Amino acid sequence: MAIERTLSMIKPDAVERNLVGRILARFEEEGLSVAGIRKVHMSKREAEGFYAVHAGRPFFDELTDTMSAGPTVVLVLEGENAILKNREIMGATDPADAAPGTIRAQVAIDKGRNSVHGSDAPDTAAQEIAYWFRTTELF
């Protein structure tokens, strides 16, 4: 099995509801370790840059407004097949479609406030990690 790193975020809706510890514990219980962590309150411009791949889509403004509305905990998770494992732990983007026991099924409010983000592929993970972390900040 391949040891990977992936970017994960605990979004403003979950930070506001004091779910950071619960979500972090879940990642660790599932065998992922935290290689980097920071709390940021991203600007609208930072949110637009991070989610630039979605520019022009109907949900882009709502997404960037939501992500810049409050603090976000940005994480680099590490472990065997971390990208896929993180996505399985998070569940489907729409909590109504998320499997029971996933983070989104348990704590997400709705599709727009779905509590967590995770990279979807190795290239995306590398790009997203570099957006938020310098190499010297990762252990």
Rosetta constraint file for C-alpha pairs under 8 A:
AtomPair CA 1 CA 80 HARMONIC 5.84 0.50
AtomPair CA 1 CA 81 HARMONIC 6.73 0.50
AtomPair CA 2 CA 79 HARMONIC 7.94 0.50
AtomPair CA 2 CA 80 HARMONIC 5.29 0.50
AtomPair CA 2 CA 81 HARMONIC 5.67 0.50
AtomPair CA 3 CA 78 HARMONIC 6.89 0.50
AtomPair CA 3 CA 79 HARMONIC 5.04 0.50
AtomPair CA 3 CA 80 HARMONIC 4.31 0.50
AtomPair CA 3 CA 81 HARMONIC 5.98 0.50
AtomPair CA 3 CA 82 HARMONIC 7.04 0.50
AtomPair CA 4 CA 78 HARMONIC 5.62 0.50
AtomPair CA 4 CA 79 HARMONIC 5.62 0.50
AtomPair CA 4 CA 80 HARMONIC 6.06 0.50
AtomPair CA 4 CA 81 HARMONIC 5.73 0.50
AtomPair CA 4 CA 82 HARMONIC 5.31 0.50
AtomPair CA 4 CA 83 HARMONIC 6.98 0.50
AtomPair CA 5 CA 76 HARMONIC 6.39 0.50
AtomPair CA 5 CA 77 HARMONIC 5.52 0.50
AtomPair CA 5 CA 78 HARMONIC 4.44 0.50
AtomPair CA 5 CA 79 HARMONIC 6.75 0.50
AtomPair CA 5 CA 82 HARMONIC 5.97 0.50
AtomPair CA 5 CA 83 HARMONIC 6.97 0.50
AtomPair CA 5 CA 125 HARMONIC 7.15 0.50
AtomPair CA 5 CA 126 HARMONIC 7.98 0.50
AtomPair CA 6 CA 76 HARMONIC 5.59 0.50
AtomPair CA 6 CA 77 HARMONIC 5.35 0.50
AtomPair CA 6 CA 78 HARMONIC 6.57 0.50
AtomPair CA 6 CA 82 HARMONIC 6.16 0.50
AtomPair CA 6 CA 83 HARMONIC 5.41 0.50
AtomPair CA 6 CA 86 HARMONIC 7.91 0.50
AtomPair CA 6 CA 118 HARMONIC 7.12 0.50
AtomPair CA 6 CA 119 HARMONIC 5.96 0.50
AtomPair CA 6 CA 122 HARMONIC 7.58 0.50
AtomPair CA 6 CA 125 HARMONIC 5.00 0.50
AtomPair CA 6 CA 126 HARMONIC 7.39 0.50
AtomPair CA 6 CA 129 HARMONIC 7.16 0.50
AtomPair CA 7 CA 74 HARMONIC 7.35 0.50
AtomPair CA 7 CA 75 HARMONIC 5.76 0.50
AtomPair CA 7 CA 76 HARMONIC 4.71 0.50
AtomPair CA 7 CA 77 HARMONIC 6.29 0.50
AtomPair CA 7 CA 117 HARMONIC 7.97 0.50
AtomPair CA 7 CA 118 HARMONIC 5.73 0.50
AtomPair CA 7 CA 119 HARMONIC 5.55 0.50
AtomPair CA 7 CA 125 HARMONIC 5.67 0.50
AtomPair CA 7 CA 128 HARMONIC 6.26 0.50
AtomPair CA 7 CA 129 HARMONIC 5.57 0.50
AtomPair CA 8 CA 74 HARMONIC 6.12 0.50
AtomPair CA 8 CA 75 HARMONIC 5.07 0.50
AtomPair CA 8 CA 76 HARMONIC 6.15 0.50
AtomPair CA 8 CA 77 HARMONIC 6.85 0.50
AtomPair CA 8 CA 86 HARMONIC 7.78 0.50
AtomPair CA 8 CA 116 HARMONIC 7.04 0.50
AtomPair CA 8 CA 117 HARMONIC 5.35 0.50
AtomPair CA 8 CA 118 HARMONIC 4.40 0.50
AtomPair CA 8 CA 119 HARMONIC 6.66 0.50
AtomPair CA 9 CA 72 HARMONIC 6.67 0.50
AtomPair CA 9 CA 73 HARMONIC 5.57 0.50
AtomPair CA 9 CA 74 HARMONIC 4.56 0.50
AtomPair CA 9 CA 75 HARMONIC 5.87 0.50
AtomPair CA 9 CA 116 HARMONIC 5.37 0.50
AtomPair CA 9 CA 117 HARMONIC 4.89 0.50
AtomPair CA 9 CA 118 HARMONIC 6.55 0.50
AtomPair CA 10 CA 14 HARMONIC 6.29 0.50
AtomPair CA 10 CA 15 HARMONIC 6.62 0.50
AtomPair CA 10 CA 20 HARMONIC 6.77 0.50
AtomPair CA 10 CA 23 HARMONIC 7.71 0.50
AtomPair CA 10 CA 72 HARMONIC 5.72 0.50
AtomPair CA 10 CA 73 HARMONIC 4.99 0.50
AtomPair CA 10 CA 74 HARMONIC 6.52 0.50
AtomPair CA 10 CA 115 HARMONIC 5.91 0.50
AtomPair CA 10 CA 116 HARMONIC 4.70 0.50
AtomPair CA 10 CA 117 HARMONIC 6.72 0.50
AtomPair CA 11 CA 15 HARMONIC 6.29 0.50
AtomPair CA 11 CA 67 HARMONIC 6.77 0.50
AtomPair CA 11 CA 71 HARMONIC 7.46 0.50
AtomPair CA 11 CA 72 HARMONIC 4.93 0.50
AtomPair CA 11 CA 73 HARMONIC 6.72 0.50
AtomPair CA 11 CA 113 HARMONIC 7.84 0.50
AtomPair CA 11 CA 114 HARMONIC 7.75 0.50
AtomPair CA 11 CA 115 HARMONIC 4.95 0.50
AtomPair CA 11 CA 116 HARMONIC 5.35 0.50
AtomPair CA 11 CA 117 HARMONIC 7.14 0.50
AtomPair CA 12 CA 16 HARMONIC 5.90 0.50
AtomPair CA 12 CA 66 HARMONIC 7.39 0.50
AtomPair CA 12 CA 67 HARMONIC 6.38 0.50
AtomPair CA 12 CA 68 HARMONIC 7.94 0.50
AtomPair CA 12 CA 69 HARMONIC 6.79 0.50
AtomPair CA 12 CA 70 HARMONIC 5.10 0.50
AtomPair CA 12 CA 71 HARMONIC 5.33 0.50
AtomPair CA 12 CA 72 HARMONIC 5.09 0.50
AtomPair CA 12 CA 115 HARMONIC 7.19 0.50
AtomPair CA 13 CA 17 HARMONIC 6.47 0.50
AtomPair CA 13 CA 70 HARMONIC 7.92 0.50
AtomPair CA 13 CA 113 HARMONIC 6.08 0.50
AtomPair CA 13 CA 114 HARMONIC 7.71 0.50
AtomPair CA 13 CA 115 HARMONIC 5.81 0.50
AtomPair CA 14 CA 18 HARMONIC 6.36 0.50
AtomPair CA 14 CA 19 HARMONIC 5.33 0.50
AtomPair CA 14 CA 20 HARMONIC 6.80 0.50
AtomPair CA 14 CA 107 HARMONIC 7.77 0.50
AtomPair CA 14 CA 108 HARMONIC 7.71 0.50
AtomPair CA 14 CA 115 HARMONIC 5.01 0.50
AtomPair CA 14 CA 116 HARMONIC 7.72 0.50
AtomPair CA 15 CA 19 HARMONIC 5.83 0.50
AtomPair CA 15 CA 20 HARMONIC 5.82 0.50
AtomPair CA 15 CA 71 HARMONIC 6.75 0.50
AtomPair CA 15 CA 72 HARMONIC 6.54 0.50
AtomPair CA 15 CA 73 HARMONIC 7.44 0.50
AtomPair CA 16 CA 70 HARMONIC 7.65 0.50
AtomPair CA 16 CA 71 HARMONIC 7.89 0.50
AtomPair CA 19 CA 23 HARMONIC 6.11 0.50
AtomPair CA 20 CA 24 HARMONIC 6.04 0.50
AtomPair CA 20 CA 73 HARMONIC 7.71 0.50
AtomPair CA 21 CA 25 HARMONIC 5.96 0.50
AtomPair CA 22 CA 26 HARMONIC 6.31 0.50
AtomPair CA 23 CA 27 HARMONIC 6.52 0.50
AtomPair CA 23 CA 103 HARMONIC 7.34 0.50
AtomPair CA 24 CA 28 HARMONIC 6.38 0.50
AtomPair CA 25 CA 29 HARMONIC 5.96 0.50
AtomPair CA 26 CA 30 HARMONIC 6.24 0.50
AtomPair CA 27 CA 31 HARMONIC 6.67 0.50
AtomPair CA 27 CA 32 HARMONIC 5.45 0.50
AtomPair CA 27 CA 33 HARMONIC 7.28 0.50
AtomPair CA 27 CA 86 HARMONIC 7.46 0.50
AtomPair CA 27 CA 89 HARMONIC 7.46 0.50
AtomPair CA 28 CA 32 HARMONIC 4.93 0.50
AtomPair CA 28 CA 33 HARMONIC 5.66 0.50
AtomPair CA 28 CA 34 HARMONIC 7.81 0.50
AtomPair CA 30 CA 89 HARMONIC 7.96 0.50
AtomPair CA 31 CA 79 HARMONIC 6.77 0.50
AtomPair CA 32 CA 77 HARMONIC 6.01 0.50
AtomPair CA 32 CA 78 HARMONIC 5.50 0.50
AtomPair CA 32 CA 79 HARMONIC 5.01 0.50
AtomPair CA 32 CA 80 HARMONIC 7.74 0.50
AtomPair CA 32 CA 82 HARMONIC 6.82 0.50
AtomPair CA 33 CA 77 HARMONIC 5.54 0.50
AtomPair CA 33 CA 78 HARMONIC 5.22 0.50
AtomPair CA 33 CA 79 HARMONIC 6.44 0.50
AtomPair CA 34 CA 75 HARMONIC 6.76 0.50
AtomPair CA 34 CA 76 HARMONIC 5.93 0.50
AtomPair CA 34 CA 77 HARMONIC 4.79 0.50
AtomPair CA 34 CA 78 HARMONIC 6.31 0.50
AtomPair CA 35 CA 75 HARMONIC 7.48 0.50
AtomPair CA 35 CA 76 HARMONIC 5.31 0.50
AtomPair CA 35 CA 77 HARMONIC 5.70 0.50
AtomPair CA 35 CA 78 HARMONIC 6.17 0.50
AtomPair CA 35 CA 138 HARMONIC 5.39 0.50
AtomPair CA 35 CA 139 HARMONIC 4.99 0.50
AtomPair CA 36 CA 75 HARMONIC 5.50 0.50
AtomPair CA 36 CA 76 HARMONIC 4.84 0.50
AtomPair CA 36 CA 77 HARMONIC 7.23 0.50
AtomPair CA 36 CA 133 HARMONIC 7.84 0.50
AtomPair CA 36 CA 137 HARMONIC 6.42 0.50
AtomPair CA 36 CA 138 HARMONIC 4.95 0.50
AtomPair CA 36 CA 139 HARMONIC 6.58 0.50
AtomPair CA 37 CA 73 HARMONIC 7.03 0.50
AtomPair CA 37 CA 74 HARMONIC 5.70 0.50
AtomPair CA 37 CA 75 HARMONIC 4.50 0.50
AtomPair CA 37 CA 76 HARMONIC 6.45 0.50
AtomPair CA 38 CA 73 HARMONIC 5.77 0.50
AtomPair CA 38 CA 74 HARMONIC 5.38 0.50
AtomPair CA 38 CA 75 HARMONIC 6.69 0.50
AtomPair CA 39 CA 71 HARMONIC 6.54 0.50
AtomPair CA 39 CA 72 HARMONIC 5.66 0.50
AtomPair CA 39 CA 73 HARMONIC 4.38 0.50
AtomPair CA 39 CA 74 HARMONIC 6.07 0.50
AtomPair CA 40 CA 71 HARMONIC 5.41 0.50
AtomPair CA 40 CA 72 HARMONIC 5.36 0.50
AtomPair CA 40 CA 73 HARMONIC 6.36 0.50
AtomPair CA 40 CA 74 HARMONIC 7.24 0.50
AtomPair CA 41 CA 68 HARMONIC 6.56 0.50
AtomPair CA 41 CA 69 HARMONIC 7.85 0.50
AtomPair CA 41 CA 70 HARMONIC 5.70 0.50
AtomPair CA 41 CA 71 HARMONIC 4.19 0.50
AtomPair CA 41 CA 72 HARMONIC 6.04 0.50
AtomPair CA 42 CA 46 HARMONIC 5.69 0.50
AtomPair CA 42 CA 47 HARMONIC 6.24 0.50
AtomPair CA 42 CA 67 HARMONIC 7.16 0.50
AtomPair CA 42 CA 68 HARMONIC 5.18 0.50
AtomPair CA 42 CA 70 HARMONIC 7.66 0.50
AtomPair CA 42 CA 71 HARMONIC 7.11 0.50
AtomPair CA 42 CA 72 HARMONIC 7.55 0.50
AtomPair CA 43 CA 47 HARMONIC 6.23 0.50
AtomPair CA 43 CA 68 HARMONIC 5.35 0.50
AtomPair CA 44 CA 48 HARMONIC 6.11 0.50
AtomPair CA 44 CA 64 HARMONIC 6.13 0.50
AtomPair CA 44 CA 65 HARMONIC 6.54 0.50
AtomPair CA 44 CA 67 HARMONIC 7.76 0.50
AtomPair CA 44 CA 68 HARMONIC 5.31 0.50
AtomPair CA 45 CA 49 HARMONIC 6.16 0.50
AtomPair CA 46 CA 50 HARMONIC 6.06 0.50
AtomPair CA 47 CA 51 HARMONIC 6.05 0.50
AtomPair CA 47 CA 64 HARMONIC 5.17 0.50
AtomPair CA 47 CA 65 HARMONIC 7.95 0.50
AtomPair CA 47 CA 67 HARMONIC 6.29 0.50
AtomPair CA 47 CA 68 HARMONIC 6.35 0.50
AtomPair CA 48 CA 52 HARMONIC 5.53 0.50
AtomPair CA 48 CA 55 HARMONIC 7.63 0.50
AtomPair CA 48 CA 64 HARMONIC 5.86 0.50
AtomPair CA 50 CA 128 HARMONIC 7.38 0.50
AtomPair CA 50 CA 131 HARMONIC 7.20 0.50
AtomPair CA 51 CA 55 HARMONIC 7.09 0.50
AtomPair CA 51 CA 60 HARMONIC 7.88 0.50
AtomPair CA 51 CA 64 HARMONIC 7.47 0.50
AtomPair CA 54 CA 60 HARMONIC 6.02 0.50
AtomPair CA 55 CA 60 HARMONIC 5.79 0.50
AtomPair CA 56 CA 60 HARMONIC 6.64 0.50
AtomPair CA 59 CA 63 HARMONIC 6.00 0.50
AtomPair CA 60 CA 64 HARMONIC 6.16 0.50
AtomPair CA 61 CA 65 HARMONIC 5.97 0.50
AtomPair CA 62 CA 66 HARMONIC 6.01 0.50
AtomPair CA 62 CA 112 HARMONIC 7.68 0.50
AtomPair CA 63 CA 67 HARMONIC 6.14 0.50
AtomPair CA 63 CA 112 HARMONIC 6.85 0.50
AtomPair CA 64 CA 68 HARMONIC 6.09 0.50
AtomPair CA 65 CA 69 HARMONIC 6.06 0.50
AtomPair CA 66 CA 70 HARMONIC 7.88 0.50
AtomPair CA 66 CA 112 HARMONIC 7.73 0.50
AtomPair CA 66 CA 113 HARMONIC 7.49 0.50
AtomPair CA 67 CA 72 HARMONIC 7.56 0.50
AtomPair CA 74 CA 132 HARMONIC 7.58 0.50
AtomPair CA 76 CA 129 HARMONIC 6.87 0.50
AtomPair CA 76 CA 138 HARMONIC 7.77 0.50
AtomPair CA 77 CA 82 HARMONIC 6.84 0.50
AtomPair CA 78 CA 82 HARMONIC 5.78 0.50
AtomPair CA 80 CA 85 HARMONIC 7.99 0.50
AtomPair CA 81 CA 85 HARMONIC 6.04 0.50
AtomPair CA 82 CA 86 HARMONIC 5.77 0.50
AtomPair CA 83 CA 87 HARMONIC 6.36 0.50
AtomPair CA 83 CA 118 HARMONIC 7.52 0.50
AtomPair CA 83 CA 119 HARMONIC 6.49 0.50
AtomPair CA 83 CA 120 HARMONIC 6.54 0.50
AtomPair CA 83 CA 121 HARMONIC 6.61 0.50
AtomPair CA 83 CA 122 HARMONIC 7.33 0.50
AtomPair CA 83 CA 125 HARMONIC 7.77 0.50
AtomPair CA 84 CA 88 HARMONIC 6.16 0.50
AtomPair CA 84 CA 120 HARMONIC 7.61 0.50
AtomPair CA 85 CA 89 HARMONIC 6.19 0.50
AtomPair CA 86 CA 90 HARMONIC 6.15 0.50
AtomPair CA 86 CA 118 HARMONIC 6.64 0.50
AtomPair CA 87 CA 91 HARMONIC 6.14 0.50
AtomPair CA 87 CA 92 HARMONIC 7.98 0.50
AtomPair CA 87 CA 118 HARMONIC 6.25 0.50
AtomPair CA 87 CA 119 HARMONIC 7.83 0.50
AtomPair CA 87 CA 120 HARMONIC 7.44 0.50
AtomPair CA 88 CA 102 HARMONIC 7.32 0.50
AtomPair CA 89 CA 102 HARMONIC 5.26 0.50
AtomPair CA 89 CA 103 HARMONIC 6.26 0.50
AtomPair CA 90 CA 102 HARMONIC 5.40 0.50
AtomPair CA 90 CA 103 HARMONIC 4.84 0.50
AtomPair CA 90 CA 104 HARMONIC 5.71 0.50
AtomPair CA 90 CA 116 HARMONIC 6.81 0.50
AtomPair CA 90 CA 117 HARMONIC 7.81 0.50
AtomPair CA 90 CA 118 HARMONIC 7.81 0.50
AtomPair CA 91 CA 95 HARMONIC 7.41 0.50
AtomPair CA 91 CA 98 HARMONIC 4.82 0.50
AtomPair CA 91 CA 99 HARMONIC 6.08 0.50
AtomPair CA 91 CA 102 HARMONIC 5.11 0.50
AtomPair CA 91 CA 103 HARMONIC 6.41 0.50
AtomPair CA 91 CA 104 HARMONIC 5.68 0.50
AtomPair CA 91 CA 105 HARMONIC 6.97 0.50
AtomPair CA 92 CA 97 HARMONIC 5.84 0.50
AtomPair CA 92 CA 98 HARMONIC 4.42 0.50
AtomPair CA 92 CA 99 HARMONIC 7.25 0.50
AtomPair CA 92 CA 104 HARMONIC 7.12 0.50
AtomPair CA 93 CA 97 HARMONIC 7.58 0.50
AtomPair CA 93 CA 98 HARMONIC 7.15 0.50
AtomPair CA 93 CA 104 HARMONIC 7.47 0.50
AtomPair CA 93 CA 111 HARMONIC 6.23 0.50
AtomPair CA 93 CA 114 HARMONIC 6.73 0.50
AtomPair CA 94 CA 98 HARMONIC 6.43 0.50
AtomPair CA 94 CA 104 HARMONIC 7.68 0.50
AtomPair CA 94 CA 110 HARMONIC 6.60 0.50
AtomPair CA 94 CA 111 HARMONIC 4.41 0.50
AtomPair CA 94 CA 112 HARMONIC 8.00 0.50
AtomPair CA 94 CA 114 HARMONIC 7.03 0.50
AtomPair CA 95 CA 104 HARMONIC 5.11 0.50
AtomPair CA 95 CA 105 HARMONIC 5.01 0.50
AtomPair CA 95 CA 108 HARMONIC 6.11 0.50
AtomPair CA 95 CA 109 HARMONIC 7.53 0.50
AtomPair CA 95 CA 110 HARMONIC 6.13 0.50
AtomPair CA 95 CA 111 HARMONIC 6.21 0.50
AtomPair CA 95 CA 114 HARMONIC 6.74 0.50
AtomPair CA 96 CA 105 HARMONIC 7.01 0.50
AtomPair CA 96 CA 110 HARMONIC 7.72 0.50
AtomPair CA 97 CA 105 HARMONIC 7.89 0.50
AtomPair CA 98 CA 102 HARMONIC 6.66 0.50
AtomPair CA 98 CA 104 HARMONIC 6.31 0.50
AtomPair CA 98 CA 105 HARMONIC 5.21 0.50
AtomPair CA 99 CA 105 HARMONIC 6.36 0.50
AtomPair CA 100 CA 105 HARMONIC 5.75 0.50
AtomPair CA 100 CA 106 HARMONIC 7.41 0.50
AtomPair CA 101 CA 105 HARMONIC 6.33 0.50
AtomPair CA 101 CA 106 HARMONIC 6.35 0.50
AtomPair CA 102 CA 106 HARMONIC 6.21 0.50
AtomPair CA 103 CA 107 HARMONIC 5.94 0.50
AtomPair CA 103 CA 108 HARMONIC 7.20 0.50
AtomPair CA 103 CA 115 HARMONIC 7.97 0.50
AtomPair CA 103 CA 116 HARMONIC 7.89 0.50
AtomPair CA 104 CA 108 HARMONIC 4.61 0.50
AtomPair CA 104 CA 114 HARMONIC 5.98 0.50
AtomPair CA 104 CA 115 HARMONIC 6.69 0.50
AtomPair CA 104 CA 116 HARMONIC 7.44 0.50
AtomPair CA 107 CA 114 HARMONIC 7.79 0.50
AtomPair CA 107 CA 115 HARMONIC 7.06 0.50
AtomPair CA 108 CA 113 HARMONIC 6.29 0.50
AtomPair CA 108 CA 114 HARMONIC 4.38 0.50
AtomPair CA 108 CA 115 HARMONIC 5.24 0.50
AtomPair CA 109 CA 113 HARMONIC 5.51 0.50
AtomPair CA 109 CA 114 HARMONIC 5.95 0.50
AtomPair CA 109 CA 115 HARMONIC 7.56 0.50
AtomPair CA 110 CA 114 HARMONIC 5.64 0.50
AtomPair CA 119 CA 124 HARMONIC 5.92 0.50
AtomPair CA 119 CA 125 HARMONIC 5.02 0.50
AtomPair CA 119 CA 128 HARMONIC 7.30 0.50
AtomPair CA 120 CA 124 HARMONIC 6.40 0.50
AtomPair CA 120 CA 125 HARMONIC 6.99 0.50
AtomPair CA 121 CA 125 HARMONIC 6.00 0.50
AtomPair CA 122 CA 126 HARMONIC 6.23 0.50
AtomPair CA 123 CA 127 HARMONIC 6.29 0.50
AtomPair CA 124 CA 128 HARMONIC 5.96 0.50
AtomPair CA 125 CA 129 HARMONIC 5.91 0.50
AtomPair CA 126 CA 130 HARMONIC 6.17 0.50
AtomPair CA 127 CA 131 HARMONIC 6.28 0.50
AtomPair CA 128 CA 132 HARMONIC 6.80 0.50
AtomPair CA 129 CA 133 HARMONIC 5.79 0.50
AtomPair CA 130 CA 134 HARMONIC 6.44 0.50
AtomPair CA 130 CA 135 HARMONIC 7.79 0.50
AtomPair CA 133 CA 137 HARMONIC 6.24 0.50
AtomPair CA 133 CA 138 HARMONIC 7.44 0.50
AtomPair CA 134 CA 138 HARMONIC 7.33 0.50
